[in-house]
Amino acid sequence: MNQLSRLSARWLGLVPYAEAWDLQNRLFAGTSNHLLLLEHPPVYTRGVRADPANLLVDPISIGAEDVEVNRGGDITFHGPGQVVGYPILNVAGKRGGGMADTTAYVATIEQILIDTLAHFGLSADRFAGYPGVWVDAGTSNARKIAAIGVRLTRGRSMHGFALNVTTNMDWFSHIVPCGIADHGVTSMQSEGFDASPAEVAGVLAHHVAEHFRYQLDWATITERLSSDSDLSVFSRTRRAGDVVTPERPPAPDEGVPVRLKGRLAEAGIRGGLPITERKPEWMRVKLSTGPEYKRLKKLSRELDLVTVCEEAGCPNIFECWNEGTATFMLLGERCTRACGFCLVDTRKPQAVDHSEPKRVAAAVARLHLDFAVLTMVARDDLPDGGASVVAETVRAIRDESPTTGVEVLISDLHGSRESLQTVIDSRPDVLNHNIETVIALQRAVRPSAGYSRSLSVLARSKDAGLTTKSGMIVGMGESVEQVQQTLIDLAAIGVDIVTIGQYLRPTTHHLAIQRWWEPAEFADLKRFGEALGIPHVEASPLTRSSHHAGAIARG
């Protein structure tokens, strides 16, 4: 499909405003067409012509954010239960050329909202002299149900609309909504219509594609059906239950935590391959402990270092170590998250070892590495998520080995702009953050992370001028189309390098493998991604994030 005729529409669920803003800006800098549909935590946004008097309280005092934005319009509210839409589109100019027709564009957005409400049986219309979409328009009891505020620059659109679905209307009592004091606001729920934001988003996406004549490419997160967000059941340590005995082969999903099974079921994934099933020929790795492997292993023990090669059970450890390349794992060997695919220990983390950066730098120097890769466990227990340790290690390597290239593979740092900036300021040669899986499996595979957050981390890093990289593992239940959609999203924000490899189940307590992807399928993904404009896609059954990292980064 031609990217200029495609509308990549995504339902992202609840997304902090700053993350959506960074993602929207990055997409706006491109040329393809996107529609971000989401909810925000409570936030009041003020357009370029907003009257300060229309904000009646200090938003912080009521648990909301206050953000100035570069769209038209006055002040409005975004929050849970409201579908916010950001169309990032190529908008045709008047009579097909010249400056985009803002009036016609806004009219189209209004009609899309009117048609969407009609789909659910709710009659709404325009109200002369008042922007947005209204119920009982033109009467003394007119109520605004959708706000619109857009920006069109160089034939590209950003910002968009907000449709109240199940929104708590009390939030609007703290502002003069859109500067309109003589009429109220309403929601679909207040008008007696029962629909979820996700349902409404799906209808909106189809109407946007229809009105702008795009072919719809639709992907959505799996809604969390359970209100229980406790992740403690995912905590794993290596224990006897991980051993499979020939007397009683386990069921494919035996050992997988019950709540994880539930989240997989919500995404339509059940069962899988038995852990005892033999790997295909192309997944078998020959044991080869050469002199470089032994030397690096000995050195890592002498310097008390942790390598992700060992901790994550990487199948390429012998190849990489025999080439004198290793990925050092910072901040200990215990992670504060428990992703369904990862072998790293999830017990309570130990104190930060502040001598680690210098020890890693010393190891890099002693090994005469041409390229060093630094990864980290997630440290949500630390105020900056461990960003300062990563940055300090990059600087220590620069001091010890000025010609050595450095790649960092970081967590999402809980979405903190300040923490990410700490890493960015150390200027690694490559900033890698793995999106790991497709949008539909995010909540099952890595419940403490998020698809949009990962995209925003990469978007911010790309805007800072860094070479960006991301990776996925396949075989957990995703389809070819879903992987292609993820590649489309990574390409749209300008990611430079993508790695794709086969998931290998570490223990019975982890996600079951749903299928083995064949080598030819990986070759197809490489061709697809690079045709999108991603400069390098490394895709093969045994590909991992750090495999051939130096050679890829240096071209």
C-alpha positions as CSV (number, residue, x, y, z in Angstrom):
1,M,0.0,0.0,0.0
2,N,1.2,3.5,-0.9
3,Q,2.0,5.3,2.4
4,L,0.5,8.5,1.1
5,S,-2.8,6.8,0.5
6,R,-2.8,5.0,3.9
7,L,-4.2,6.3,7.2
8,S,-2.3,4.6,10.1
9,A,-4.9,5.0,12.9
10,R,-4.1,3.8,16.4
11,W,-6.2,3.5,19.6
12,L,-3.6,4.1,22.3
13,G,-5.7,4.2,25.5
14,L,-4.6,6.5,28.3
15,V,-1.5,8.6,27.3
16,P,0.1,11.5,29.3
17,Y,-0.2,14.7,27.3
18,A,3.5,15.3,27.0
19,E,4.1,11.9,25.5
20,A,1.4,12.4,23.0
21,W,2.7,15.8,22.2
22,D,6.2,14.5,21.5
23,L,4.9,11.7,19.3
24,Q,2.5,14.0,17.4
25,N,5.4,16.5,16.7
26,R,7.6,13.7,15.4
27,L,4.9,12.4,13.1
28,F,4.1,16.0,12.0
29,A,7.7,16.3,10.7
30,G,7.1,13.4,8.3
31,T,5.0,12.9,5.3
32,S,2.7,9.9,6.0
33,N,-0.8,10.2,7.4
34,H,-1.6,9.2,11.0
35,L,-4.5,9.4,13.4
36,L,-3.7,9.1,17.1
37,L,-6.8,8.3,19.2
38,L,-6.4,8.3,22.9
39,E,-7.4,9.5,26.4
40,H,-5.4,11.8,28.6
41,P,-5.0,12.0,32.3
42,P,-6.7,15.3,33.5
43,V,-5.1,18.3,31.7
44,Y,-6.2,21.8,30.8
45,T,-4.8,23.0,27.5
46,R,-4.8,26.7,26.4
47,G,-4.6,27.7,22.7
48,V,-2.7,30.7,21.4
49,R,-5.7,33.0,21.9
50,A,-6.8,31.7,25.3
51,D,-8.0,34.3,27.9
52,P,-6.3,33.6,31.2
53,A,-9.5,34.6,33.0
54,N,-11.2,31.5,31.6
55,L,-9.1,29.3,33.9
56,L,-10.9,29.5,37.2
57,V,-8.6,27.5,39.5
58,D,-5.0,26.4,39.7
59,P,-5.1,23.0,37.9
60,I,-2.4,21.6,40.1
61,S,-4.6,22.1,43.1
62,I,-7.3,19.7,41.6
63,G,-4.9,17.1,40.3
64,A,-4.6,18.3,36.7
65,E,-1.9,19.6,34.4
66,D,-1.9,23.1,32.8
67,V,-0.4,23.2,29.3
68,E,0.0,26.0,26.7
69,V,-0.3,24.7,23.1
70,N,0.2,26.1,19.6
71,R,-3.3,25.4,18.3
72,G,-6.2,27.8,17.8
73,G,-9.0,28.2,20.3
74,D,-9.3,29.1,24.0
75,I,-9.0,26.7,26.9
76,T,-10.4,23.2,27.1
77,F,-10.2,20.1,29.2
78,H,-8.9,16.6,28.3
79,G,-9.4,13.6,30.6
80,P,-10.4,10.0,31.0
81,G,-13.6,9.0,29.2
82,Q,-12.9,11.5,26.4
83,V,-11.7,10.4,23.0
84,V,-9.0,12.8,21.9
85,G,-8.1,12.7,18.2
86,Y,-4.9,14.0,16.6
87,P,-5.1,13.7,12.8
88,I,-1.6,14.3,11.3
89,L,-2.5,14.5,7.7
90,N,-1.4,16.0,4.4
91,V,-4.2,18.5,3.8
92,A,-4.9,19.6,0.2
93,G,-4.9,23.4,-0.5
94,K,-7.7,25.4,-2.0
95,R,-8.7,23.9,-5.4
96,G,-6.0,21.3,-4.9
97,G,-3.0,23.6,-4.5
98,G,-1.6,26.5,-2.5
99,M,-2.3,27.1,1.2
100,A,-4.5,24.6,3.0
101,D,-8.1,25.6,3.5
102,T,-8.4,25.7,7.3
103,T,-12.1,26.4,7.2
104,A,-12.9,23.4,5.0
105,Y,-10.6,21.2,7.1
106,V,-12.4,22.1,10.3
107,A,-15.8,21.6,8.6
108,T,-14.7,18.1,7.6
109,I,-13.7,17.3,11.2
110,E,-17.0,18.6,12.4
111,Q,-18.8,16.3,10.0
112,I,-16.8,13.3,11.0
113,L,-17.8,13.9,14.6
114,I,-21.5,14.4,13.7
115,D,-21.5,11.2,11.6
116,T,-19.8,9.3,14.5
117,L,-22.4,10.4,17.0
118,A,-25.2,9.5,14.5
119,H,-23.7,6.0,14.3
120,F,-24.6,5.6,18.0
121,G,-28.0,7.2,17.6
122,L,-27.2,10.7,19.0
123,S,-28.2,13.7,16.9
124,A,-25.7,16.5,16.9
125,D,-24.9,19.5,14.6
126,R,-22.9,22.6,14.1
127,F,-23.9,25.8,15.9
128,A,-23.5,29.0,13.9
129,G,-21.0,31.3,15.6
130,Y,-19.7,28.7,18.0
131,P,-17.0,26.2,17.1
132,G,-17.3,22.4,17.7
133,V,-20.2,20.0,17.7
134,W,-23.3,20.5,19.7
135,V,-26.4,18.8,20.9
136,D,-29.6,20.8,20.5
137,A,-27.6,23.3,18.5
138,G,-29.3,26.7,18.0
139,T,-31.5,26.5,21.1
140,S,-31.1,28.1,24.5
141,N,-30.3,24.6,25.9
142,A,-27.4,23.9,23.4
143,R,-24.7,21.7,24.9
144,K,-21.2,21.2,23.4
145,I,-20.2,17.6,23.1
146,A,-17.0,17.9,21.0
147,A,-14.3,20.6,20.9
148,I,-12.0,21.3,17.9
149,G,-8.7,23.0,17.8
150,V,-6.3,22.5,14.9
151,R,-3.1,23.8,13.4
152,L,-2.3,23.6,9.7
153,T,1.3,24.4,8.6
154,R,2.9,23.7,5.2
155,G,0.0,21.5,4.2
156,R,0.2,19.3,7.4
157,S,-2.3,19.1,10.2
158,M,-1.9,18.6,13.9
159,H,-3.9,18.9,17.1
160,G,-7.5,18.0,16.5
161,F,-10.7,17.2,18.4
162,A,-12.0,15.9,21.8
163,L,-15.3,14.1,22.0
164,N,-16.8,13.6,25.5
165,V,-17.9,9.9,25.8
166,T,-18.0,9.0,29.5
167,T,-16.1,12.1,30.7
168,N,-16.8,13.4,34.3
169,M,-18.4,16.7,33.5
170,D,-17.3,18.2,36.9
171,W,-13.9,18.9,35.3
172,F,-15.5,21.6,33.1
173,S,-16.7,23.5,36.1
174,H,-13.2,24.8,36.7
175,I,-13.0,26.6,33.3
176,V,-15.0,28.6,30.9
177,P,-14.9,25.9,28.2
178,C,-13.5,27.2,24.9
179,G,-14.3,30.7,26.3
180,I,-18.1,30.1,25.9
181,A,-19.9,31.1,29.1
182,D,-23.5,31.1,27.9
183,H,-23.8,27.4,27.0
184,G,-22.9,24.2,28.8
185,V,-21.1,21.0,27.9
186,T,-22.3,17.4,27.8
187,S,-21.1,13.8,27.0
188,M,-22.6,10.8,25.2
189,Q,-23.1,9.2,28.6
190,S,-24.9,12.3,30.0
191,E,-27.2,12.2,26.9
192,G,-28.1,8.6,27.7
193,F,-25.9,6.8,25.2
194,D,-23.8,3.9,26.4
195,A,-20.5,3.4,24.6
196,S,-16.9,3.0,25.6
197,P,-14.1,5.3,24.4
198,A,-12.5,2.4,22.6
199,E,-15.7,1.6,20.7
200,V,-16.2,5.3,19.7
201,A,-12.5,5.5,18.6
202,G,-13.0,2.6,16.2
203,V,-16.0,4.3,14.5
204,L,-14.1,7.7,14.4
205,A,-11.2,6.0,12.6
206,H,-13.4,4.6,9.9
207,H,-15.1,8.0,9.3
208,V,-11.8,9.9,9.2
209,A,-10.5,7.4,6.5
210,E,-13.7,7.7,4.6
211,H,-14.0,11.5,4.6
212,F,-10.3,12.0,3.7
213,R,-10.3,9.1,1.2
214,Y,-7.6,7.0,2.8
215,Q,-7.2,3.3,3.1
216,L,-7.5,2.5,6.8
217,D,-4.7,0.8,8.7
218,W,-6.2,0.2,12.1
219,A,-4.5,-1.1,15.2
220,T,-5.6,-0.9,18.8
221,I,-4.3,-1.7,22.3
222,T,-6.1,-4.5,24.1
223,E,-8.3,-2.9,26.8
224,R,-7.4,-3.9,30.4
225,L,-10.6,-5.7,31.5
226,S,-9.5,-6.3,35.0
227,S,-9.3,-3.4,37.5
228,D,-6.6,-5.1,39.4
229,S,-3.3,-3.5,38.4
230,D,-1.1,-5.4,41.0
231,L,1.9,-6.8,39.2
232,S,3.3,-8.7,42.1
233,V,2.1,-12.0,40.7
234,F,4.5,-11.5,37.8
235,S,7.5,-11.5,40.1
236,R,9.7,-14.4,39.4
237,T,12.9,-15.9,40.8
238,R,14.7,-18.9,39.4
239,R,13.2,-21.8,41.2
240,A,12.7,-25.6,41.0
241,G,9.5,-25.2,39.1
242,D,11.4,-24.0,36.1
243,V,12.8,-27.5,35.5
244,V,10.9,-29.7,33.1
245,T,11.0,-33.5,33.9
246,P,10.5,-36.1,31.2
247,E,8.1,-38.0,33.4
248,R,5.5,-35.2,33.3
249,P,5.8,-32.8,30.3
250,P,3.9,-29.6,31.2
251,A,1.0,-28.1,29.3
252,P,2.1,-25.3,26.9
253,D,1.1,-22.5,29.4
254,E,1.7,-24.4,32.6
255,G,3.6,-22.1,35.1
256,V,2.4,-18.9,33.4
257,P,0.9,-16.6,36.0
258,V,-2.9,-16.7,36.0
259,R,-3.3,-12.9,35.5
260,L,-0.8,-13.1,32.6
261,K,-2.9,-15.8,31.0
262,G,-5.9,-13.6,31.4
263,R,-4.3,-10.7,29.6
264,L,-3.2,-12.9,26.8
265,A,-6.7,-14.2,26.5
266,E,-8.0,-10.6,26.3
267,A,-5.7,-10.2,23.3
268,G,-7.0,-13.5,21.8
269,I,-3.9,-15.6,22.6
270,R,-4.3,-19.0,24.2
271,G,-2.1,-22.1,24.5
272,G,1.1,-22.3,22.5
273,L,3.9,-24.8,21.8
274,P,5.0,-27.2,24.6
275,I,8.3,-26.1,26.1
276,T,9.6,-29.6,25.4
277,E,9.1,-29.2,21.7
278,R,12.4,-29.4,19.7
279,K,13.6,-26.2,18.1
280,P,13.7,-26.0,14.3
281,E,17.0,-26.5,12.7
282,W,17.5,-22.8,12.1
283,M,17.2,-22.0,15.9
284,R,20.0,-24.3,17.0
285,V,23.2,-22.7,18.1
286,K,26.5,-24.5,18.1
287,L,28.4,-24.3,21.4
288,S,31.8,-22.6,20.7
289,T,33.7,-21.4,23.7
290,G,36.8,-20.0,22.1
291,P,39.6,-18.0,23.7
292,E,37.9,-14.6,23.4
293,Y,34.8,-16.0,25.0
294,K,36.8,-17.4,27.9
295,R,38.8,-14.2,28.3
296,L,35.7,-12.0,28.4
297,K,34.0,-14.3,30.9
298,K,37.0,-14.2,33.1
299,L,37.3,-10.4,32.9
300,S,33.6,-9.9,33.7
301,R,34.1,-12.0,36.9
302,E,37.3,-10.2,37.9
303,L,35.6,-6.8,37.6
304,D,32.3,-8.0,39.1
305,L,30.3,-7.0,36.0
306,V,26.9,-8.2,34.8
307,T,26.4,-8.9,31.1
308,V,23.0,-9.1,29.6
309,C,24.4,-11.8,27.3
310,E,24.3,-14.2,30.3
311,E,21.4,-12.8,32.3
312,A,19.0,-12.8,29.4
313,G,20.2,-16.2,28.0
314,C,21.1,-14.7,24.6
315,P,21.6,-17.4,21.9
316,N,24.4,-15.3,20.3
317,I,26.6,-15.2,23.3
318,F,29.3,-17.5,21.9
319,E,29.5,-15.7,18.6
320,C,29.6,-12.2,20.1
321,W,32.0,-13.1,22.9
322,N,34.4,-14.9,20.5
323,E,34.4,-11.6,18.5
324,G,35.3,-9.7,21.7
325,T,32.0,-8.0,21.9
326,A,29.6,-8.0,24.9
327,T,26.7,-6.0,26.2
328,F,27.1,-4.8,29.8
329,M,24.1,-4.6,32.0
330,L,24.1,-1.6,34.4
331,L,22.4,-1.1,37.7
332,G,22.6,-4.7,39.0
333,E,20.9,-7.9,37.9
334,R,17.5,-7.4,39.4
335,C,14.7,-5.6,37.5
336,T,11.7,-3.8,38.9
337,R,9.5,-5.0,36.1
338,A,8.4,-8.5,35.2
339,C,7.9,-8.8,31.5
340,G,6.4,-12.0,30.3
341,F,9.3,-12.9,28.0
342,C,12.4,-11.9,30.1
343,L,14.7,-14.1,32.2
344,V,16.2,-11.3,34.3
345,D,15.6,-11.7,38.0
346,T,12.7,-9.6,39.5
347,R,13.4,-9.7,43.2
348,K,13.9,-6.4,45.1
349,P,16.8,-4.5,43.6
350,Q,19.9,-3.9,45.5
351,A,21.6,-0.5,46.2
352,V,23.2,1.2,43.2
353,D,26.9,0.6,42.9
354,H,28.4,4.0,42.0
355,S,31.7,2.4,41.1
356,E,30.1,0.5,38.2
357,P,30.6,3.2,35.5
358,K,34.4,3.2,36.0
359,R,34.6,-0.6,36.2
360,V,32.7,-0.9,32.9
361,A,34.9,1.7,31.3
362,A,38.0,-0.2,32.5
363,A,36.7,-3.4,31.0
364,V,36.0,-1.7,27.7
365,A,39.6,-0.3,27.7
366,R,41.2,-3.7,28.6
367,L,39.2,-5.5,25.9
368,H,40.2,-2.8,23.3
369,L,36.6,-2.7,22.2
370,D,35.7,-0.8,19.0
371,F,32.1,-0.6,20.0
372,A,30.5,-1.0,23.5
373,V,26.8,-1.7,24.2
374,L,25.3,-0.7,27.6
375,T,21.9,-1.9,28.7
376,M,20.1,-1.6,32.0
377,V,17.5,-3.3,34.2
378,A,14.4,-1.1,34.8
379,R,14.9,0.7,38.1
380,D,11.6,2.3,38.8
381,D,12.7,2.5,42.5
382,L,15.2,5.3,41.6
383,P,14.1,8.9,41.1
384,D,15.6,9.1,37.7
385,G,15.1,5.5,36.7
386,G,18.9,5.0,36.6
387,A,19.5,7.5,33.9
388,S,22.4,9.2,35.7
389,V,24.3,5.9,36.0
390,V,23.8,5.2,32.2
391,A,25.1,8.7,31.4
392,E,28.0,8.5,33.7
393,T,29.0,5.2,32.2
394,V,29.0,6.7,28.7
395,R,31.2,9.5,29.8
396,A,33.5,7.2,31.6
397,I,34.0,5.1,28.5
398,R,34.6,8.3,26.5
399,D,37.3,9.3,29.0
400,E,39.0,5.9,28.9
401,S,38.5,5.0,25.2
402,P,37.7,8.1,23.1
403,T,37.5,6.2,19.8
404,T,35.1,3.5,21.1
405,G,31.5,3.8,19.9
406,V,28.8,3.5,22.5
407,E,25.2,2.3,22.2
408,V,22.8,2.5,25.1
409,L,19.7,0.2,25.4
410,I,17.5,1.9,28.0
411,S,14.2,1.4,29.7
412,D,11.4,4.0,29.1
413,L,12.6,5.7,32.4
414,H,8.9,6.0,33.3
415,G,8.3,8.5,30.6
416,S,10.3,11.2,32.4
417,R,11.6,13.9,30.0
418,E,14.2,15.0,32.5
419,S,15.6,11.5,32.9
420,L,15.7,10.8,29.2
421,Q,17.5,14.2,28.7
422,T,20.2,13.1,31.1
423,V,20.9,10.1,28.8
424,I,20.7,12.2,25.7
425,D,23.1,14.8,27.1
426,S,25.8,12.0,27.4
427,R,25.6,11.8,23.5
428,P,25.7,8.0,22.9
429,D,26.4,7.0,19.3
430,V,23.1,5.0,19.3
431,L,20.1,5.3,21.6
432,N,18.2,2.0,21.6
433,H,14.8,1.5,23.3
434,N,12.9,-1.7,22.4
435,I,9.2,-1.6,21.7
436,E,9.4,-5.4,22.1
437,T,6.0,-6.4,20.6
438,V,3.0,-5.3,18.6
439,I,0.4,-2.9,20.0
440,A,-2.2,-5.5,20.8
441,L,0.1,-7.6,23.0
442,Q,1.8,-4.7,25.0
443,R,-0.3,-5.1,28.1
444,A,0.1,-8.8,28.2
445,V,3.8,-9.0,27.3
446,R,5.1,-6.0,29.3
447,P,2.3,-4.7,31.6
448,S,4.4,-1.9,33.2
449,A,5.3,-0.3,29.8
450,G,3.4,1.1,26.9
451,Y,3.4,1.3,23.1
452,S,2.9,5.0,22.9
453,R,5.4,5.7,25.7
454,S,8.1,3.7,23.8
455,L,7.3,5.6,20.6
456,S,7.6,8.9,22.5
457,V,11.0,7.9,24.0
458,L,12.3,7.2,20.5
459,A,10.7,10.4,19.1
460,R,12.3,12.6,21.7
461,S,15.7,10.9,21.1
462,K,15.4,11.4,17.3
463,D,14.5,15.0,17.8
464,A,17.6,15.4,19.8
465,G,19.7,14.4,16.8
466,L,20.7,10.9,18.0
467,T,20.8,7.7,15.9
468,T,17.8,5.7,17.2
469,K,17.2,2.0,17.4
470,S,14.4,-0.3,18.5
471,G,13.7,-4.0,18.5
472,M,11.0,-6.6,18.6
473,I,10.7,-10.3,19.3
474,V,8.1,-12.4,17.5
475,G,6.5,-15.7,18.1
476,M,4.2,-14.6,21.0
477,G,1.0,-14.6,19.0
478,E,1.3,-11.5,16.8
479,S,0.4,-11.6,13.1
480,V,2.5,-10.5,10.1
481,E,0.2,-7.5,9.6
482,Q,0.7,-6.4,13.2
483,V,4.4,-6.5,12.9
484,Q,4.2,-4.5,9.7
485,Q,2.1,-2.0,11.5
486,T,4.7,-1.6,14.2
487,L,7.4,-1.1,11.5
488,I,5.2,1.6,9.9
489,D,5.0,3.4,13.3
490,L,8.8,3.1,13.9
491,A,9.5,4.4,10.4
492,A,7.1,7.3,10.8
493,I,9.0,8.7,13.8
494,G,12.4,8.2,12.0
495,V,13.9,5.2,13.8
496,D,17.2,4.4,12.1
497,I,17.8,0.8,13.1
498,V,15.3,-2.0,13.9
499,T,16.1,-5.5,15.1
500,I,13.6,-8.4,14.9
501,G,14.2,-11.9,16.2
502,Q,12.4,-15.1,17.4
503,Y,11.2,-15.3,20.9
504,L,12.7,-18.1,23.0
505,R,10.9,-19.1,26.1
506,P,13.3,-19.1,29.0
507,T,11.3,-21.1,31.5
508,T,7.8,-22.6,32.1
509,H,7.0,-19.4,34.1
510,H,7.2,-17.3,30.9
511,L,5.0,-16.8,27.9
512,A,4.6,-19.8,25.7
513,I,5.9,-19.7,22.1
514,Q,2.9,-19.5,19.8
515,R,4.9,-20.4,16.7
516,W,8.3,-20.4,15.1
517,W,8.8,-17.7,12.4
518,E,10.6,-19.1,9.4
519,P,13.8,-17.4,8.0
520,A,12.0,-16.4,4.8
521,E,9.5,-14.5,6.9
522,F,12.2,-12.5,8.6
523,A,13.7,-11.7,5.2
524,D,10.3,-10.4,4.1
525,L,10.1,-8.2,7.2
526,K,13.5,-6.8,6.5
527,R,12.5,-5.9,2.9
528,F,9.2,-4.4,4.2
529,G,10.8,-2.2,6.8
530,E,13.6,-0.9,4.6
531,A,11.0,-0.1,1.9
532,L,9.3,2.1,4.4
533,G,12.6,4.1,4.7
534,I,14.1,2.5,7.8
535,P,17.8,2.7,6.9
536,H,18.7,-0.8,8.5
537,V,16.4,-3.6,9.5
538,E,18.3,-6.6,11.0
539,A,15.8,-9.5,11.0
540,S,16.5,-13.2,11.4
541,P,15.5,-16.0,13.9
542,L,18.6,-15.4,16.1
543,T,18.7,-11.6,15.9
544,R,18.8,-9.8,19.2
545,S,19.0,-6.1,20.1
546,S,22.8,-6.0,20.4
547,H,23.7,-8.6,17.7
548,H,26.2,-7.0,15.3
549,A,25.5,-3.6,17.0
550,G,28.9,-2.1,16.1
551,A,28.9,-3.2,12.5
552,I,25.3,-1.9,12.0
553,A,25.9,1.5,13.8
554,R,29.1,2.2,11.8
555,G,27.3,1.2,8.5
